[in-house]
Amino acid sequence: MMKLQRRITQAYFNRACCQYAPLIQKLAFQIGTSKIQIEELKVQAIEELLKCMICYHRSGSFMTFFYGRLSGIFRHIQDTERRVKRIQIMSLDSMMNMAGPDCDVDSHMLIQEYLKCLNDNEREIILGLFFHEKTMREVSEDCGMAPSTICRIKARAIGKMRQKCEMELG
């Protein structure tokens, strides 16, 4: 049996745009950091509204369906931007270290020493976040844990490494 495709007229789409404009505005202002970015987010939200109208199967509330898809897309954009900023910062740091007179071998050995005081799980999280340039979400998916758990483990691991450093210095 052939599935009927939903026909969406321009008037129906315009009415939906007006209806969901406050939601789009709210989410764009929560995520956006500049006027240009907010406008770009709104354009993406309108495109996503059309996609949602096409693929919605009338199971549950459309508002819930649209909000879930839109907030997921906006969170992904936000994570991607944070990752790009972090990579740019790490690249600058790496270039500064390479340009320095002491080849950074000492700090590399020191980091290896501090990582030895961590258990496997903590080491994997620290390496993923700080050395493999992964986001908190990517590390949580790799480890099969919630991002909040990853955050607690990261804080505990940094505390252990700081404590080891203080013991060696003090």
DOKOLSE-811860 format. One line per 10 residues: number of its first residue (from 1); their letters; for each residue x, y, z of C-alpha. Coordinates in Angstrom, 2 decimals, padded with zeros to 5 digits, always signed. Last residue first. Example, Ala and Ser with C-alpha at 12.3 -4.5 7.8 and 13.67 -1.06 7.14 Angstrom:
% DOKOLSE-811860
2 = SA = +013.67 -001.06 +007.14; +012.30 -004.50 +007.80;
This chain:
% DOKOLSE-811860
170 = GLEMECKQRM = +055.32 +020.78 +049.22; +056.12 +020.49 +045.53; +055.66 +016.73 +045.17; +052.66 +016.62 +047.52; +051.10 +019.64 +045.78; +051.44 +017.96 +042.36; +049.90 +014.73 +043.64; +046.98 +016.73 +045.10; +046.49 +018.56 +041.81; +046.41 +015.23 +039.95;
160 = KGIARAKIRC = +043.86 +013.82 +042.39; +041.71 +016.97 +042.19; +041.85 +016.86 +038.39; +040.61 +013.26 +038.55; +037.77 +014.15 +040.96; +036.65 +017.05 +038.77; +036.74 +014.87 +035.65; +034.80 +012.10 +037.43; +032.13 +014.61 +038.47; +031.85 +016.02 +034.92;
150 = ITSPAMGCDE = +031.68 +012.54 +033.39; +028.86 +011.69 +035.78; +026.98 +014.83 +034.71; +027.54 +013.89 +031.05; +025.79 +010.54 +031.65; +027.84 +007.42 +031.12; +028.43 +005.02 +028.22; +032.16 +005.77 +028.08; +032.21 +006.77 +024.40; +028.84 +008.52 +024.64;
140 = SVERMTKEHF = +029.97 +010.46 +027.71; +033.22 +011.42 +025.97; +031.28 +012.71 +022.97; +028.89 +014.70 +025.18; +031.71 +016.29 +027.17; +033.29 +017.40 +023.91; +036.35 +015.72 +022.47; +039.72 +017.38 +021.84; +041.78 +014.17 +022.07; +044.12 +015.70 +024.66;
130 = FLGLIIEREN = +041.94 +017.56 +027.13; +038.53 +015.92 +027.08; +039.39 +012.45 +025.82; +042.63 +012.16 +027.81; +040.91 +013.29 +031.00; +038.01 +010.87 +030.46; +040.24 +007.89 +029.64; +042.47 +008.61 +032.64; +039.46 +008.76 +034.97; +038.17 +005.41 +033.73;
120 = DNLCKLYEQI = +041.57 +003.73 +033.84; +042.34 +004.82 +037.42; +044.38 +007.95 +037.98; +047.82 +008.24 +039.63; +049.51 +007.34 +036.34; +048.05 +010.44 +034.68; +050.22 +012.61 +036.93; +053.43 +010.94 +035.73; +052.41 +011.19 +032.06; +051.70 +014.90 +032.61;
110 = LMHSDVDCDP = +055.16 +015.36 +034.13; +056.81 +013.57 +031.21; +055.03 +015.88 +028.75; +055.94 +018.88 +030.92; +059.62 +017.92 +030.78; +059.60 +017.26 +027.04; +058.28 +020.76 +026.33; +061.17 +021.42 +023.88; +062.66 +024.04 +026.17; +063.32 +027.08 +023.99;
100 = GAMNMMSDLS = +059.64 +027.79 +023.28; +058.32 +027.89 +019.71; +056.80 +024.41 +020.01; +055.09 +025.38 +023.26; +053.63 +028.54 +021.74; +052.38 +026.58 +018.72; +050.74 +024.02 +020.99; +049.09 +026.77 +023.02; +047.73 +028.38 +019.85; +046.41 +025.03 +018.66;
90 = MIQIRKVRRE = +044.84 +024.39 +022.04; +043.01 +027.72 +021.86; +041.79 +027.04 +018.32; +040.71 +023.53 +019.31; +038.78 +024.89 +022.29; +037.04 +027.49 +020.13; +036.09 +024.84 +017.56; +034.79 +022.55 +020.31; +032.67 +025.32 +021.79; +031.19 +026.04 +018.37;
80 = TDQIHRFIGS = +030.39 +022.36 +017.78; +028.76 +022.03 +021.19; +026.54 +025.09 +020.51; +025.52 +023.78 +017.10; +024.68 +020.38 +018.61; +022.68 +022.08 +021.36; +020.73 +024.04 +018.70; +019.97 +020.86 +016.75; +018.80 +019.04 +019.87; +016.71 +022.03 +020.97;
70 = LRGYFFTMFS = +015.01 +022.05 +017.58; +014.28 +018.34 +017.44; +012.89 +018.20 +020.96; +010.87 +021.41 +020.55; +009.36 +020.16 +017.27; +008.22 +016.83 +018.72; +006.94 +018.44 +021.92; +005.03 +021.09 +019.94; +003.70 +018.40 +017.59; +002.16 +016.63 +020.59;
60 = GSRHYCIMCK = +002.03 +012.88 +020.56; +001.93 +010.50 +017.61; +000.63 +012.53 +014.70; +003.23 +011.24 +012.25; +005.42 +014.34 +011.86; +007.78 +013.98 +008.86; +006.66 +016.91 +006.73; +005.82 +019.34 +009.54; +009.12 +018.49 +011.20; +011.07 +019.25 +008.03;
50 = LLEEIAQVKL = +009.23 +022.58 +007.66; +009.94 +023.49 +011.27; +013.59 +022.49 +010.79; +013.92 +025.01 +007.96; +012.33 +027.68 +010.17; +014.74 +026.75 +012.99; +017.73 +027.02 +010.68; +016.65 +030.54 +009.72; +016.15 +031.43 +013.40; +019.60 +030.09 +014.26;
40 = EEIQIKSTGI = +021.15 +032.26 +011.54; +019.33 +035.31 +012.94; +020.63 +034.54 +016.44; +024.15 +034.11 +015.06; +024.03 +037.50 +013.37; +022.68 +039.20 +016.48; +025.42 +037.69 +018.63; +025.74 +034.97 +021.28; +022.94 +032.67 +020.23; +021.89 +029.69 +022.37;
30 = QFALKQILPA = +019.27 +031.11 +024.74; +018.23 +033.82 +022.25; +017.64 +031.23 +019.53; +015.64 +029.03 +021.91; +013.29 +031.86 +022.91; +012.83 +033.19 +019.38; +012.04 +029.72 +018.00; +009.50 +029.15 +020.76; +007.93 +032.59 +020.21; +007.83 +032.03 +016.41;
20 = YQCCARNFYA = +005.95 +028.70 +016.73; +002.48 +030.04 +015.86; +003.69 +032.58 +013.32; +005.77 +029.98 +011.49; +002.84 +027.52 +011.66; +000.56 +030.09 +010.00; +003.17 +030.67 +007.28; +003.42 +026.90 +006.71; -000.36 +026.52 +006.36; -000.51 +029.51 +003.96;
10 = QTIRRQLKMM = +002.37 +028.12 +001.88; +000.63 +024.76 +001.57; +001.91 +021.57 +003.13; +000.88 +018.36 +001.49; +001.46 +015.25 +003.58; +002.55 +012.25 +001.60; +000.24 +009.27 +001.34; +001.87 +005.89 +001.84; +001.37 +003.38 -000.95; +000.00 +000.00 +000.00;
